[in-house]
Amino acid sequence: MATPENSNGWKRRPSQSDMPLRYEVNRAGPKGHAPAIILSHDVEGAYIHYYRGRSQKCLPENCESCEANIERRWRGYLIVADARTRETSMMEVTAAAMPDIDRYFREHRTLRGALIETRRIPPKANGRLVSKLTESAYDMASYNKAPPLRKLLMKLWGLHDADQENPDVMRKIRLAATDPEAKSA
């Protein structure tokens, strides 16, 4: 539904970018995550910093956290549904959990539908997080398609895709696609 803005700047509804994030970030506790069904096709990962009380994506240029010498760590994210309650969330995994995730992806060419179980070794808050993926017997047709994970993460970290929001860049891309003699942007 369109949300037209009148001449005084009033809007009947918020824009999609103003809507709250609907997925809770599910970080592993001392025992790991509850068993979950993966709804994402693959992991979306990034290097992040924990700085000023929250996680922030490490930026390739002008990274405030890097300049403050804050350690960065790789984290991967998946959209999952709790195997018992079907509640959806965004699961965070560490690099140590990736070997089994990569193995499963190579064998099945997707993670969607896999049952993921994680645990910490030793079972403490900062123990190494390992994963175990198995084929699930769940009917995936009854689960929603996973939303675009990168867009959710960008919203979570307060980032925006400059190319998508810059009308001049988008105009040049459309022009290049329709005019073979157009100069590149």
C-alpha positions in Angstrom: 0.0 0.0 0.0 1.4 3.4 -1.0 1.8 5.9 1.7 1.6 9.2 -0.1 3.1 12.2 1.6 1.2 15.4 1.4 2.6 18.9 0.7 3.2 19.5 4.5 5.3 16.4 5.0 2.7 14.3 6.7 2.5 10.6 6.1 -0.2 8.2 6.9 2.2 5.2 7.5 5.9 4.8 8.2 8.2 3.8 5.4 9.5 0.2 5.4 12.9 1.4 6.5 11.3 2.9 9.7 9.7 -0.3 10.7 11.3 -2.1 13.6 13.4 -5.2 13.1 11.1 -8.2 13.5 13.8 -10.8 14.2 15.5 -11.2 17.5 19.2 -11.9 17.3 19.6 -15.3 18.9 23.1 -15.5 20.4 24.3 -18.8 22.0 24.2 -19.0 25.7 26.5 -21.3 27.8 24.7 -24.4 26.5 24.5 -23.3 22.8 21.3 -22.7 20.9 18.0 -24.6 21.1 17.6 -27.0 18.1 16.3 -25.1 15.1 15.3 -25.5 11.5 17.3 -23.3 9.1 15.1 -21.2 6.8 18.0 -19.4 5.1 19.7 -20.7 2.0 23.2 -19.9 3.3 25.0 -18.1 6.1 25.5 -14.3 5.8 28.7 -13.4 7.6 30.7 -10.3 8.5 33.5 -9.1 10.7 32.0 -7.2 13.7 33.2 -5.3 16.7 31.6 -5.2 20.1 31.9 -1.5 20.8 29.9 1.0 23.0 27.6 -1.7 24.2 26.5 -3.2 20.9 27.8 -5.1 17.9 28.8 -3.1 14.9 29.9 -4.2 11.4 33.6 -3.6 10.7 33.6 -1.0 7.9 36.2 -1.2 5.1 37.0 2.5 5.5 36.7 5.0 8.4 35.9 2.2 10.9 35.6 3.9 14.3 36.0 0.6 16.1 39.2 -0.2 14.2 40.6 3.2 15.0 39.8 2.6 18.7 41.8 -0.8 18.4 38.7 -2.8 19.3 39.1 -6.5 18.3 37.0 -7.7 15.4 35.5 -11.2 15.1 33.7 -13.0 12.3 30.0 -13.8 13.0 27.6 -15.6 10.7 23.8 -15.2 10.7 20.9 -17.5 9.7 17.2 -17.1 9.8 15.9 -20.1 11.8 12.7 -21.5 13.4 12.9 -23.1 16.8 12.3 -26.8 16.3 9.8 -27.0 19.2 7.9 -23.7 19.1 8.5 -22.6 15.4 9.4 -19.1 16.6 11.6 -17.4 14.1 14.8 -15.6 14.9 18.2 -14.6 13.5 20.8 -17.1 14.8 24.3 -15.8 15.3 27.2 -18.4 14.8 30.9 -18.1 15.2 33.7 -19.2 13.0 34.2 -22.4 15.0 30.7 -23.5 14.1 31.3 -23.2 10.3 33.1 -26.5 9.5 29.9 -28.6 9.9 27.8 -25.9 8.3 30.1 -25.8 5.3 30.1 -29.6 5.0 26.3 -29.7 5.0 26.1 -26.9 2.4 28.5 -28.8 0.1 26.5 -32.0 0.4 23.0 -30.5 0.0 23.7 -27.2 -1.9 21.5 -25.4 0.6 21.1 -25.1 4.4 17.3 -24.6 4.2 15.5 -27.4 6.0 18.5 -28.5 8.0 18.2 -29.1 11.7 21.0 -27.2 13.5 22.2 -27.9 17.0 25.0 -26.0 18.7 26.8 -26.4 21.9 29.7 -24.7 23.7 32.9 -26.5 24.6 33.3 -26.0 27.6 29.7 -25.2 28.4 30.5 -21.6 29.5 29.4 -18.2 28.1 32.7 -17.8 26.1 33.2 -21.5 25.2 33.9 -22.4 21.6 30.6 -22.8 19.7 30.4 -25.9 17.6 27.5 -27.0 15.4 25.9 -30.2 14.2 23.6 -30.2 11.1 21.4 -33.0 10.1 18.6 -33.5 7.6 15.3 -32.7 9.2 12.0 -34.5 8.6 10.0 -31.2 8.7 7.8 -30.2 5.8 9.5 -27.0 4.6 6.4 -25.9 2.6 4.8 -25.0 6.0 7.6 -22.6 6.8 7.9 -19.1 5.4 10.6 -18.1 3.0 13.5 -16.4 4.8 13.7 -12.7 4.3 16.8 -11.1 2.8 19.3 -11.5 5.6 21.8 -8.9 4.4 19.1 -6.2 4.5 18.1 -7.2 8.0 21.7 -7.0 9.2 22.2 -3.6 7.5 19.2 -2.3 9.4 20.3 -3.9 12.6 23.7 -2.1 12.3 22.2 1.2 11.1 23.8 0.9 7.7 22.2 1.6 4.3 23.0 0.6 0.8 24.1 3.8 -0.8 23.7 2.5 -4.3 20.1 1.6 -3.7 19.3 5.0 -2.2 21.2 7.2 -4.6 18.8 7.9 -7.5 21.6 9.3 -9.7 23.5 6.0 -9.5 20.3 4.0 -10.1 19.5 6.2 -13.1 23.0 5.6 -14.6 22.6 1.9 -14.1 19.2 1.8 -15.9 20.6 4.0 -18.7 23.6 1.7 -19.1 21.3 -1.3 -19.3 19.2 0.2 -22.0 21.8 2.2 -24.0 24.9 0.2 -25.1 26.8 3.5 -25.9 26.1 5.1 -22.5 29.2 5.8 -20.5 29.7 3.9 -17.3 28.9 5.5 -13.9 
